[in-house]
Amino acid sequence: MTRAPTISVVCPAFNEEGNIREVVQRVDRILSTRAGALPYEIIIVNDGSTDATLAVARDLIGRYPALRVVNLSRNFGHQLAATAGIDVARGDAVILMDSDLQDPPELIDAFLDRWQQGYDVVYAVRRSRKGESSFKVATARWFYRLVQRLTSITIPLDTGDFRLMSRRVADVLRESRERHRFLRGLASWAGFNQIGVPYDRDPRRSGESKYSLSKMLRFALDGITSFSEIPLRFATYFGFFVSCFAFVYAIVILALKFAHQNTPGYTSTMVAILFLGGVQLITIGILGEYVGRIYDQTKQRPLYVIDNVEDASTAAFAEVRKRSENGRA
Protein backbone atom coordinates (compact mmCIF):
# COMPACT_ATOMS: atom_id res chain seq x y z
CA MET A 1 0.00 0.00 0.00
CA THR A 2 1.43 3.35 -1.06
CA ARG A 3 -1.03 5.34 1.02
CA ALA A 4 -2.13 4.92 4.60
CA PRO A 5 -5.36 2.87 4.61
CA THR A 6 -8.63 4.66 5.21
CA ILE A 7 -10.58 1.44 5.78
CA SER A 8 -9.40 -1.52 7.89
CA VAL A 9 -11.31 -4.81 7.91
CA VAL A 10 -10.36 -7.01 10.88
CA CYS A 11 -11.17 -10.74 10.73
CA PRO A 12 -10.22 -12.90 13.75
CA ALA A 13 -9.73 -16.51 12.68
CA PHE A 14 -9.38 -19.74 14.63
CA ASN A 15 -9.29 -22.94 12.56
CA GLU A 16 -10.98 -21.34 9.56
CA GLU A 17 -8.86 -22.79 6.75
CA GLY A 18 -12.00 -23.49 4.69
CA ASN A 19 -13.23 -19.89 4.85
CA ILE A 20 -10.20 -17.58 4.79
CA ARG A 21 -9.71 -17.62 1.04
CA GLU A 22 -13.30 -16.62 0.28
CA VAL A 23 -13.37 -14.05 3.09
CA VAL A 24 -10.37 -12.22 1.64
CA GLN A 25 -11.64 -12.56 -1.92
CA ARG A 26 -15.10 -11.15 -1.17
CA VAL A 27 -13.90 -8.31 1.06
CA ASP A 28 -11.21 -7.30 -1.43
CA ARG A 29 -13.70 -7.34 -4.32
CA ILE A 30 -16.16 -5.15 -2.41
CA LEU A 31 -13.59 -2.57 -1.35
CA SER A 32 -11.70 -2.46 -4.65
CA THR A 33 -14.82 -1.96 -6.78
CA ARG A 34 -16.61 0.50 -4.52
CA ALA A 35 -17.23 3.86 -6.22
CA GLY A 36 -14.62 6.36 -5.15
CA ALA A 37 -12.50 3.55 -3.74
CA LEU A 38 -10.45 4.49 -0.69
CA PRO A 39 -7.17 2.84 0.33
CA TYR A 40 -7.86 -0.15 2.53
CA GLU A 41 -6.31 -3.08 4.37
CA ILE A 42 -7.63 -6.53 5.30
CA ILE A 43 -6.27 -7.90 8.57
CA ILE A 44 -6.50 -11.61 9.29
CA VAL A 45 -5.73 -12.35 12.96
CA ASN A 46 -4.67 -15.97 13.34
CA ASP A 47 -5.70 -16.86 16.89
CA GLY A 48 -3.39 -19.85 17.40
CA SER A 49 -5.09 -22.03 14.78
CA THR A 50 -4.09 -25.70 14.70
CA ASP A 51 -5.14 -26.25 11.08
CA ALA A 52 -3.84 -24.64 7.86
CA THR A 53 -5.43 -21.22 8.51
CA LEU A 54 -2.06 -19.46 8.80
CA ALA A 55 -0.61 -21.20 5.74
CA VAL A 56 -3.63 -20.29 3.61
CA ALA A 57 -3.52 -16.67 4.79
CA ARG A 58 0.20 -16.42 4.03
CA ASP A 59 -0.38 -17.84 0.57
CA LEU A 60 -2.88 -15.07 -0.15
CA ILE A 61 -0.47 -12.23 0.68
CA GLY A 62 1.18 -12.32 -2.75
CA ARG A 63 -2.16 -12.01 -4.55
CA TYR A 64 -3.75 -9.39 -2.32
CA PRO A 65 -1.40 -6.44 -1.59
CA ALA A 66 -3.90 -5.04 0.95
CA LEU A 67 -3.73 -8.18 3.10
CA ARG A 68 -1.95 -8.24 6.47
CA VAL A 69 -1.67 -11.36 8.61
CA VAL A 70 -1.30 -10.97 12.38
CA ASN A 71 -0.15 -14.23 13.93
CA LEU A 72 -0.71 -14.55 17.69
CA SER A 73 1.65 -16.70 19.73
CA ARG A 74 -1.23 -18.96 20.91
CA ASN A 75 -5.00 -19.06 21.15
CA PHE A 76 -6.18 -16.09 23.23
CA GLY A 77 -9.89 -16.27 22.40
CA HIS A 78 -12.11 -14.40 19.97
CA GLN A 79 -12.45 -11.13 21.89
CA LEU A 80 -8.72 -10.71 22.45
CA ALA A 81 -7.91 -11.70 18.87
CA ALA A 82 -10.36 -9.04 17.70
CA THR A 83 -8.69 -6.59 20.08
CA ALA A 84 -5.29 -7.37 18.55
CA GLY A 85 -6.69 -6.63 15.10
CA ILE A 86 -8.23 -3.34 16.22
CA ASP A 87 -4.94 -2.33 17.84
CA VAL A 88 -3.00 -3.06 14.65
CA ALA A 89 -5.57 -1.45 12.31
CA ARG A 90 -4.50 1.87 10.77
CA GLY A 91 -7.70 2.93 9.04
CA ASP A 92 -10.01 5.83 9.82
CA ALA A 93 -12.84 3.28 9.77
CA VAL A 94 -12.34 -0.16 11.36
CA ILE A 95 -14.73 -2.94 10.38
CA LEU A 96 -14.82 -6.01 12.62
CA MET A 97 -16.24 -9.24 11.23
CA ASP A 98 -15.85 -12.97 11.84
CA SER A 99 -14.15 -15.29 9.36
CA ASP A 100 -16.94 -17.88 9.19
CA LEU A 101 -18.91 -15.92 6.52
CA GLN A 102 -22.11 -15.96 8.56
CA ASP A 103 -21.89 -12.18 8.47
CA PRO A 104 -21.99 -11.28 4.75
CA PRO A 105 -19.10 -9.00 3.68
CA GLU A 106 -21.49 -7.37 1.20
CA LEU A 107 -22.95 -5.43 4.14
CA ILE A 108 -19.71 -3.43 4.24
CA ASP A 109 -21.10 -1.14 1.53
CA ALA A 110 -24.02 -0.16 3.77
CA PHE A 111 -21.62 0.34 6.70
CA LEU A 112 -19.46 2.73 4.70
CA ASP A 113 -22.48 4.67 3.46
CA ARG A 114 -23.62 5.30 7.05
CA TRP A 115 -20.07 6.16 8.13
CA GLN A 116 -19.75 8.73 5.36
CA GLN A 117 -23.05 10.18 6.57
CA GLY A 118 -21.40 10.92 9.91
CA TYR A 119 -22.05 7.86 12.10
CA ASP A 120 -19.23 6.63 14.34
CA VAL A 121 -20.57 3.12 14.93
CA VAL A 122 -22.60 1.13 12.41
CA TYR A 123 -23.67 -2.24 13.78
CA ALA A 124 -25.43 -5.14 12.09
CA VAL A 125 -28.80 -6.19 13.55
CA ARG A 126 -29.77 -9.83 12.97
CA ARG A 127 -33.27 -10.30 11.58
CA SER A 128 -32.79 -14.04 11.23
CA ARG A 129 -30.05 -16.60 11.99
CA LYS A 130 -29.93 -19.36 9.41
CA GLY A 131 -28.24 -22.68 10.13
CA GLU A 132 -28.36 -22.29 13.92
CA SER A 133 -30.29 -24.42 16.38
CA SER A 134 -33.49 -23.12 17.96
CA PHE A 135 -31.78 -23.49 21.35
CA LYS A 136 -28.91 -21.17 20.37
CA VAL A 137 -31.27 -18.64 18.78
CA ALA A 138 -33.53 -18.61 21.86
CA THR A 139 -30.67 -18.35 24.39
CA ALA A 140 -29.05 -15.55 22.37
CA ARG A 141 -32.35 -13.68 22.34
CA TRP A 142 -32.74 -14.06 26.12
CA PHE A 143 -29.13 -13.05 26.70
CA TYR A 144 -29.36 -9.74 24.84
CA ARG A 145 -32.53 -8.78 26.68
CA LEU A 146 -31.10 -9.82 30.05
CA VAL A 147 -27.95 -7.78 29.46
CA GLN A 148 -30.02 -4.76 28.49
CA ARG A 149 -31.99 -4.99 31.73
CA LEU A 150 -28.97 -5.56 33.96
CA THR A 151 -26.47 -3.08 32.54
CA SER A 152 -26.38 0.68 32.81
CA ILE A 153 -25.67 1.18 29.09
CA THR A 154 -27.89 0.53 26.09
CA ILE A 155 -26.55 -2.40 24.10
CA PRO A 156 -28.59 -2.87 20.89
CA LEU A 157 -30.63 -6.08 20.80
CA ASP A 158 -29.67 -8.97 18.50
CA THR A 159 -26.30 -7.57 17.51
CA GLY A 160 -22.90 -9.23 17.39
CA ASP A 161 -19.40 -7.91 16.84
CA PHE A 162 -20.00 -7.31 13.12
CA ARG A 163 -19.76 -3.53 12.96
CA LEU A 164 -17.90 -0.50 11.69
CA MET A 165 -16.19 1.85 14.14
CA SER A 166 -14.69 5.24 13.41
CA ARG A 167 -11.11 5.94 14.40
CA ARG A 168 -12.10 7.75 17.59
CA VAL A 169 -14.22 4.79 18.73
CA ALA A 170 -11.40 2.36 17.86
CA ASP A 171 -9.05 4.53 19.93
CA VAL A 172 -11.44 4.32 22.90
CA LEU A 173 -11.30 0.51 22.65
CA ARG A 174 -7.50 0.64 22.39
CA GLU A 175 -7.36 2.64 25.63
CA SER A 176 -9.70 0.22 27.43
CA ARG A 177 -7.41 -2.59 28.53
CA GLU A 178 -9.74 -4.74 30.61
CA ARG A 179 -8.99 -8.43 30.20
CA HIS A 180 -12.50 -9.87 30.21
CA ARG A 181 -13.65 -8.00 27.14
CA PHE A 182 -17.13 -7.60 25.75
CA LEU A 183 -16.44 -5.59 22.61
CA ARG A 184 -20.03 -4.90 21.59
CA GLY A 185 -20.61 -3.51 25.08
CA LEU A 186 -17.47 -1.36 24.94
CA ALA A 187 -18.50 0.04 21.56
CA SER A 188 -21.89 1.00 23.00
CA TRP A 189 -20.29 2.41 26.13
CA ALA A 190 -18.04 4.66 24.00
CA GLY A 191 -21.11 6.56 22.82
CA PHE A 192 -21.00 8.89 19.77
CA ASN A 193 -23.43 8.55 16.85
CA GLN A 194 -24.55 4.96 16.36
CA ILE A 195 -27.00 3.30 13.97
CA GLY A 196 -28.04 -0.26 13.11
CA VAL A 197 -28.32 -1.98 9.74
CA PRO A 198 -30.68 -5.01 9.63
CA TYR A 199 -29.59 -8.18 7.79
CA ASP A 200 -30.21 -11.91 7.59
CA ARG A 201 -27.36 -13.97 8.96
CA ASP A 202 -26.11 -16.73 6.67
CA PRO A 203 -25.30 -20.29 7.76
CA ARG A 204 -21.66 -21.15 8.39
CA ARG A 205 -19.96 -21.94 5.07
CA SER A 206 -17.57 -24.58 6.42
CA GLY A 207 -16.14 -25.81 9.70
CA GLU A 208 -17.85 -25.79 13.08
CA SER A 209 -18.77 -23.09 15.56
CA LYS A 210 -16.04 -22.43 18.14
CA TYR A 211 -18.56 -21.32 20.78
CA SER A 212 -19.52 -24.31 22.89
CA LEU A 213 -22.21 -24.01 25.59
CA SER A 214 -19.57 -23.42 28.28
CA LYS A 215 -17.91 -20.69 26.21
CA MET A 216 -21.25 -19.03 25.58
CA LEU A 217 -22.00 -19.04 29.31
CA ARG A 218 -18.58 -17.58 30.06
CA PHE A 219 -19.08 -14.93 27.40
CA ALA A 220 -22.50 -14.06 28.85
CA LEU A 221 -21.00 -13.78 32.32
CA ASP A 222 -18.24 -11.50 31.00
CA GLY A 223 -20.83 -9.29 29.36
CA ILE A 224 -22.92 -8.94 32.51
CA THR A 225 -20.08 -8.48 35.00
CA SER A 226 -18.22 -6.03 32.74
CA PHE A 227 -21.05 -3.51 32.76
CA SER A 228 -23.21 -4.20 35.80
CA GLU A 229 -22.96 -4.36 39.60
CA ILE A 230 -26.53 -5.68 39.83
CA PRO A 231 -25.43 -9.29 40.59
CA LEU A 232 -23.61 -7.95 43.67
CA ARG A 233 -26.69 -6.02 44.70
CA PHE A 234 -28.81 -9.09 44.08
CA ALA A 235 -26.60 -11.06 46.48
CA THR A 236 -27.08 -8.34 49.09
CA TYR A 237 -30.86 -8.16 48.63
CA PHE A 238 -31.19 -11.93 48.58
CA GLY A 239 -29.16 -12.25 51.77
CA PHE A 240 -31.30 -9.57 53.43
CA PHE A 241 -34.49 -11.35 52.34
CA VAL A 242 -33.29 -14.70 53.69
CA SER A 243 -32.24 -13.06 56.96
CA CYS A 244 -35.71 -11.56 57.36
CA PHE A 245 -37.32 -14.89 56.57
CA ALA A 246 -35.06 -16.64 59.09
CA PHE A 247 -35.92 -14.01 61.76
CA VAL A 248 -39.67 -14.49 61.23
CA TYR A 249 -39.25 -18.25 61.21
CA ALA A 250 -37.32 -18.09 64.52
CA ILE A 251 -40.18 -16.13 66.13
CA VAL A 252 -42.65 -18.77 64.92
CA ILE A 253 -40.49 -21.58 66.33
CA LEU A 254 -40.22 -19.80 69.69
CA ALA A 255 -43.97 -19.23 69.80
CA LEU A 256 -44.62 -22.91 69.10
CA LYS A 257 -42.11 -23.87 71.77
CA PHE A 258 -43.81 -21.77 74.44
CA ALA A 259 -47.16 -23.22 73.36
CA HIS A 260 -45.68 -26.70 73.81
CA GLN A 261 -46.50 -27.56 70.20
CA ASN A 262 -42.99 -27.65 68.88
CA THR A 263 -41.79 -31.08 67.84
CA PRO A 264 -38.09 -31.02 67.01
CA GLY A 265 -37.33 -32.75 63.72
CA TYR A 266 -34.31 -33.67 61.68
CA THR A 267 -35.93 -32.70 58.35
CA SER A 268 -36.65 -29.08 59.21
CA THR A 269 -33.13 -28.66 60.61
CA MET A 270 -31.49 -30.06 57.48
CA VAL A 271 -33.71 -27.98 55.18
CA ALA A 272 -32.72 -24.81 57.02
CA ILE A 273 -29.02 -25.70 56.94
CA LEU A 274 -29.02 -26.64 53.26
CA PHE A 275 -31.04 -23.58 52.27
CA LEU A 276 -28.81 -21.14 54.12
CA GLY A 277 -25.69 -22.96 52.94
CA GLY A 278 -26.89 -22.71 49.33
CA VAL A 279 -27.54 -18.99 49.69
CA GLN A 280 -24.07 -18.46 51.13
CA LEU A 281 -22.42 -20.40 48.32
CA ILE A 282 -24.35 -18.44 45.66
CA THR A 283 -23.37 -15.07 47.11
CA ILE A 284 -19.75 -16.14 47.63
CA GLY A 285 -19.67 -17.35 44.02
CA ILE A 286 -20.93 -13.99 42.74
CA LEU A 287 -18.32 -12.19 44.81
CA GLY A 288 -15.68 -14.61 43.54
CA GLU A 289 -16.46 -13.77 39.91
CA TYR A 290 -15.81 -10.08 40.53
CA VAL A 291 -12.75 -10.69 42.73
CA GLY A 292 -11.31 -13.03 40.09
CA ARG A 293 -11.62 -10.30 37.48
CA ILE A 294 -9.91 -7.83 39.79
CA TYR A 295 -7.11 -10.36 40.34
CA ASP A 296 -6.62 -10.86 36.59
CA GLN A 297 -6.60 -7.12 35.97
CA THR A 298 -4.06 -6.31 38.71
CA LYS A 299 -1.50 -8.69 37.18
CA GLN A 300 -1.33 -6.29 34.20
CA ARG A 301 -0.18 -8.92 31.75
CA PRO A 302 -0.50 -8.15 28.03
CA LEU A 303 -3.93 -8.93 26.64
CA TYR A 304 -2.31 -10.93 23.83
CA VAL A 305 1.12 -11.71 22.38
CA ILE A 306 1.84 -11.18 18.67
CA ASP A 307 4.28 -13.62 17.10
CA ASN A 308 4.64 -11.64 13.86
CA VAL A 309 2.82 -9.42 11.40
CA GLU A 310 3.18 -10.18 7.69
CA ASP A 311 2.09 -8.21 4.65
CA ALA A 312 3.11 -7.75 1.01
CA SER A 313 6.29 -5.84 1.91
CA THR A 314 7.54 -8.47 4.37
CA ALA A 315 6.61 -11.27 1.94
CA ALA A 316 8.57 -9.57 -0.85
CA PHE A 317 11.56 -9.09 1.45
CA ALA A 318 11.44 -12.74 2.49
CA GLU A 319 11.33 -13.81 -1.17
CA VAL A 320 14.32 -11.59 -2.06
CA ARG A 321 16.29 -12.93 0.91
CA LYS A 322 15.43 -16.51 -0.05
CA ARG A 323 16.64 -15.97 -3.62
CA SER A 324 19.82 -14.32 -2.36
CA GLU A 325 20.57 -17.23 -0.04
CA ASN A 326 19.95 -19.71 -2.87
CA GLY A 327 22.30 -17.73 -5.12
CA ARG A 328 25.09 -17.84 -2.56
CA ALA A 329 24.56 -21.57 -2.14
C-alpha positions as CSV (number, residue, x, y, z in Angstrom):
1,M,0.0,0.0,0.0
2,T,1.4,3.4,-1.1
3,R,-1.0,5.3,1.0
4,A,-2.1,4.9,4.6
5,P,-5.4,2.9,4.6
6,T,-8.6,4.7,5.2
7,I,-10.6,1.4,5.8
8,S,-9.4,-1.5,7.9
9,V,-11.3,-4.8,7.9
10,V,-10.4,-7.0,10.9
11,C,-11.2,-10.7,10.7
12,P,-10.2,-12.9,13.8
13,A,-9.7,-16.5,12.7
14,F,-9.4,-19.7,14.6
15,N,-9.3,-22.9,12.6
16,E,-11.0,-21.3,9.6
17,E,-8.9,-22.8,6.7
18,G,-12.0,-23.5,4.7
19,N,-13.2,-19.9,4.9
20,I,-10.2,-17.6,4.8
21,R,-9.7,-17.6,1.0
22,E,-13.3,-16.6,0.3
23,V,-13.4,-14.0,3.1
24,V,-10.4,-12.2,1.6
25,Q,-11.6,-12.6,-1.9
26,R,-15.1,-11.2,-1.2
27,V,-13.9,-8.3,1.1
28,D,-11.2,-7.3,-1.4
29,R,-13.7,-7.3,-4.3
30,I,-16.2,-5.2,-2.4
31,L,-13.6,-2.6,-1.3
32,S,-11.7,-2.5,-4.7
33,T,-14.8,-2.0,-6.8
34,R,-16.6,0.5,-4.5
35,A,-17.2,3.9,-6.2
36,G,-14.6,6.4,-5.2
37,A,-12.5,3.5,-3.7
38,L,-10.4,4.5,-0.7
39,P,-7.2,2.8,0.3
40,Y,-7.9,-0.2,2.5
41,E,-6.3,-3.1,4.4
42,I,-7.6,-6.5,5.3
43,I,-6.3,-7.9,8.6
44,I,-6.5,-11.6,9.3
45,V,-5.7,-12.3,13.0
46,N,-4.7,-16.0,13.3
47,D,-5.7,-16.9,16.9
48,G,-3.4,-19.8,17.4
49,S,-5.1,-22.0,14.8
50,T,-4.1,-25.7,14.7
51,D,-5.1,-26.2,11.1
52,A,-3.8,-24.6,7.9
53,T,-5.4,-21.2,8.5
54,L,-2.1,-19.5,8.8
55,A,-0.6,-21.2,5.7
56,V,-3.6,-20.3,3.6
57,A,-3.5,-16.7,4.8
58,R,0.2,-16.4,4.0
59,D,-0.4,-17.8,0.6
60,L,-2.9,-15.1,-0.2
61,I,-0.5,-12.2,0.7
62,G,1.2,-12.3,-2.7
63,R,-2.2,-12.0,-4.5
64,Y,-3.7,-9.4,-2.3
65,P,-1.4,-6.4,-1.6
66,A,-3.9,-5.0,0.9
67,L,-3.7,-8.2,3.1
68,R,-2.0,-8.2,6.5
69,V,-1.7,-11.4,8.6
70,V,-1.3,-11.0,12.4
71,N,-0.1,-14.2,13.9
72,L,-0.7,-14.6,17.7
73,S,1.7,-16.7,19.7
74,R,-1.2,-19.0,20.9
75,N,-5.0,-19.1,21.2
76,F,-6.2,-16.1,23.2
77,G,-9.9,-16.3,22.4
78,H,-12.1,-14.4,20.0
79,Q,-12.5,-11.1,21.9
80,L,-8.7,-10.7,22.5
81,A,-7.9,-11.7,18.9
82,A,-10.4,-9.0,17.7
83,T,-8.7,-6.6,20.1
84,A,-5.3,-7.4,18.6
85,G,-6.7,-6.6,15.1
86,I,-8.2,-3.3,16.2
87,D,-4.9,-2.3,17.8
88,V,-3.0,-3.1,14.7
89,A,-5.6,-1.4,12.3
90,R,-4.5,1.9,10.8
91,G,-7.7,2.9,9.0
92,D,-10.0,5.8,9.8
93,A,-12.8,3.3,9.8
94,V,-12.3,-0.2,11.4
95,I,-14.7,-2.9,10.4
96,L,-14.8,-6.0,12.6
97,M,-16.2,-9.2,11.2
98,D,-15.8,-13.0,11.8
99,S,-14.2,-15.3,9.4
100,D,-16.9,-17.9,9.2
101,L,-18.9,-15.9,6.5
102,Q,-22.1,-16.0,8.6
103,D,-21.9,-12.2,8.5
104,P,-22.0,-11.3,4.7
105,P,-19.1,-9.0,3.7
106,E,-21.5,-7.4,1.2
107,L,-22.9,-5.4,4.1
108,I,-19.7,-3.4,4.2
109,D,-21.1,-1.1,1.5
110,A,-24.0,-0.2,3.8
111,F,-21.6,0.3,6.7
112,L,-19.5,2.7,4.7
113,D,-22.5,4.7,3.5
114,R,-23.6,5.3,7.0
115,W,-20.1,6.2,8.1
116,Q,-19.8,8.7,5.4
117,Q,-23.0,10.2,6.6
118,G,-21.4,10.9,9.9
119,Y,-22.0,7.9,12.1
120,D,-19.2,6.6,14.3
121,V,-20.6,3.1,14.9
122,V,-22.6,1.1,12.4
123,Y,-23.7,-2.2,13.8
124,A,-25.4,-5.1,12.1
125,V,-28.8,-6.2,13.5
126,R,-29.8,-9.8,13.0
127,R,-33.3,-10.3,11.6
128,S,-32.8,-14.0,11.2
129,R,-30.1,-16.6,12.0
130,K,-29.9,-19.4,9.4
131,G,-28.2,-22.7,10.1
132,E,-28.4,-22.3,13.9
133,S,-30.3,-24.4,16.4
134,S,-33.5,-23.1,18.0
135,F,-31.8,-23.5,21.4
136,K,-28.9,-21.2,20.4
137,V,-31.3,-18.6,18.8
138,A,-33.5,-18.6,21.9
139,T,-30.7,-18.4,24.4
140,A,-29.1,-15.6,22.4
141,R,-32.4,-13.7,22.3
142,W,-32.7,-14.1,26.1
143,F,-29.1,-13.0,26.7
144,Y,-29.4,-9.7,24.8
145,R,-32.5,-8.8,26.7
146,L,-31.1,-9.8,30.1
147,V,-27.9,-7.8,29.5
148,Q,-30.0,-4.8,28.5
149,R,-32.0,-5.0,31.7
150,L,-29.0,-5.6,34.0
151,T,-26.5,-3.1,32.5
152,S,-26.4,0.7,32.8
153,I,-25.7,1.2,29.1
154,T,-27.9,0.5,26.1
155,I,-26.5,-2.4,24.1
156,P,-28.6,-2.9,20.9
157,L,-30.6,-6.1,20.8
158,D,-29.7,-9.0,18.5
159,T,-26.3,-7.6,17.5
160,G,-22.9,-9.2,17.4
161,D,-19.4,-7.9,16.8
162,F,-20.0,-7.3,13.1
163,R,-19.8,-3.5,13.0
164,L,-17.9,-0.5,11.7
165,M,-16.2,1.8,14.1
166,S,-14.7,5.2,13.4
167,R,-11.1,5.9,14.4
168,R,-12.1,7.7,17.6
169,V,-14.2,4.8,18.7
170,A,-11.4,2.4,17.9
171,D,-9.0,4.5,19.9
172,V,-11.4,4.3,22.9
173,L,-11.3,0.5,22.6
174,R,-7.5,0.6,22.4
175,E,-7.4,2.6,25.6
176,S,-9.7,0.2,27.4
177,R,-7.4,-2.6,28.5
178,E,-9.7,-4.7,30.6
179,R,-9.0,-8.4,30.2
180,H,-12.5,-9.9,30.2
181,R,-13.7,-8.0,27.1
182,F,-17.1,-7.6,25.8
183,L,-16.4,-5.6,22.6
184,R,-20.0,-4.9,21.6
185,G,-20.6,-3.5,25.1
186,L,-17.5,-1.4,24.9
187,A,-18.5,0.0,21.6
188,S,-21.9,1.0,23.0
189,W,-20.3,2.4,26.1
190,A,-18.0,4.7,24.0
191,G,-21.1,6.6,22.8
192,F,-21.0,8.9,19.8
193,N,-23.4,8.6,16.8
194,Q,-24.6,5.0,16.4
195,I,-27.0,3.3,14.0
196,G,-28.0,-0.3,13.1
197,V,-28.3,-2.0,9.7
198,P,-30.7,-5.0,9.6
199,Y,-29.6,-8.2,7.8
200,D,-30.2,-11.9,7.6
201,R,-27.4,-14.0,9.0
202,D,-26.1,-16.7,6.7
203,P,-25.3,-20.3,7.8
204,R,-21.7,-21.2,8.4
205,R,-20.0,-21.9,5.1
206,S,-17.6,-24.6,6.4
207,G,-16.1,-25.8,9.7
208,E,-17.8,-25.8,13.1
209,S,-18.8,-23.1,15.6
210,K,-16.0,-22.4,18.1
211,Y,-18.6,-21.3,20.8
212,S,-19.5,-24.3,22.9
213,L,-22.2,-24.0,25.6
214,S,-19.6,-23.4,28.3
215,K,-17.9,-20.7,26.2
216,M,-21.3,-19.0,25.6
217,L,-22.0,-19.0,29.3
218,R,-18.6,-17.6,30.1
219,F,-19.1,-14.9,27.4
220,A,-22.5,-14.1,28.8
221,L,-21.0,-13.8,32.3
222,D,-18.2,-11.5,31.0
223,G,-20.8,-9.3,29.4
224,I,-22.9,-8.9,32.5
225,T,-20.1,-8.5,35.0
226,S,-18.2,-6.0,32.7
227,F,-21.0,-3.5,32.8
228,S,-23.2,-4.2,35.8
229,E,-23.0,-4.4,39.6
230,I,-26.5,-5.7,39.8
231,P,-25.4,-9.3,40.6
232,L,-23.6,-8.0,43.7
233,R,-26.7,-6.0,44.7
234,F,-28.8,-9.1,44.1
235,A,-26.6,-11.1,46.5
236,T,-27.1,-8.3,49.1
237,Y,-30.9,-8.2,48.6
238,F,-31.2,-11.9,48.6
239,G,-29.2,-12.2,51.8
240,F,-31.3,-9.6,53.4
241,F,-34.5,-11.3,52.3
242,V,-33.3,-14.7,53.7
243,S,-32.2,-13.1,57.0
244,C,-35.7,-11.6,57.4
245,F,-37.3,-14.9,56.6
246,A,-35.1,-16.6,59.1
247,F,-35.9,-14.0,61.8
248,V,-39.7,-14.5,61.2
249,Y,-39.2,-18.2,61.2
250,A,-37.3,-18.1,64.5
251,I,-40.2,-16.1,66.1
252,V,-42.7,-18.8,64.9
253,I,-40.5,-21.6,66.3
254,L,-40.2,-19.8,69.7
255,A,-44.0,-19.2,69.8
256,L,-44.6,-22.9,69.1
257,K,-42.1,-23.9,71.8
258,F,-43.8,-21.8,74.4
259,A,-47.2,-23.2,73.4
260,H,-45.7,-26.7,73.8
261,Q,-46.5,-27.6,70.2
262,N,-43.0,-27.7,68.9
263,T,-41.8,-31.1,67.8
264,P,-38.1,-31.0,67.0
265,G,-37.3,-32.8,63.7
266,Y,-34.3,-33.7,61.7
267,T,-35.9,-32.7,58.3
268,S,-36.6,-29.1,59.2
269,T,-33.1,-28.7,60.6
270,M,-31.5,-30.1,57.5
271,V,-33.7,-28.0,55.2
272,A,-32.7,-24.8,57.0
273,I,-29.0,-25.7,56.9
274,L,-29.0,-26.6,53.3
275,F,-31.0,-23.6,52.3
276,L,-28.8,-21.1,54.1
277,G,-25.7,-23.0,52.9
278,G,-26.9,-22.7,49.3
279,V,-27.5,-19.0,49.7
280,Q,-24.1,-18.5,51.1
281,L,-22.4,-20.4,48.3
282,I,-24.3,-18.4,45.7
283,T,-23.4,-15.1,47.1
284,I,-19.7,-16.1,47.6
285,G,-19.7,-17.4,44.0
286,I,-20.9,-14.0,42.7
287,L,-18.3,-12.2,44.8
288,G,-15.7,-14.6,43.5
289,E,-16.5,-13.8,39.9
290,Y,-15.8,-10.1,40.5
291,V,-12.8,-10.7,42.7
292,G,-11.3,-13.0,40.1
293,R,-11.6,-10.3,37.5
294,I,-9.9,-7.8,39.8
295,Y,-7.1,-10.4,40.3
296,D,-6.6,-10.9,36.6
297,Q,-6.6,-7.1,36.0
298,T,-4.1,-6.3,38.7
299,K,-1.5,-8.7,37.2
300,Q,-1.3,-6.3,34.2
301,R,-0.2,-8.9,31.7
302,P,-0.5,-8.1,28.0
303,L,-3.9,-8.9,26.6
304,Y,-2.3,-10.9,23.8
305,V,1.1,-11.7,22.4
306,I,1.8,-11.2,18.7
307,D,4.3,-13.6,17.1
308,N,4.6,-11.6,13.9
309,V,2.8,-9.4,11.4
310,E,3.2,-10.2,7.7
311,D,2.1,-8.2,4.6
312,A,3.1,-7.7,1.0
313,S,6.3,-5.8,1.9
314,T,7.5,-8.5,4.4
315,A,6.6,-11.3,1.9
316,A,8.6,-9.6,-0.8
317,F,11.6,-9.1,1.5
318,A,11.4,-12.7,2.5
319,E,11.3,-13.8,-1.2
320,V,14.3,-11.6,-2.1
321,R,16.3,-12.9,0.9
322,K,15.4,-16.5,0.0
323,R,16.6,-16.0,-3.6
324,S,19.8,-14.3,-2.4
325,E,20.6,-17.2,0.0
326,N,20.0,-19.7,-2.9
327,G,22.3,-17.7,-5.1
328,R,25.1,-17.8,-2.6
329,A,24.6,-21.6,-2.1
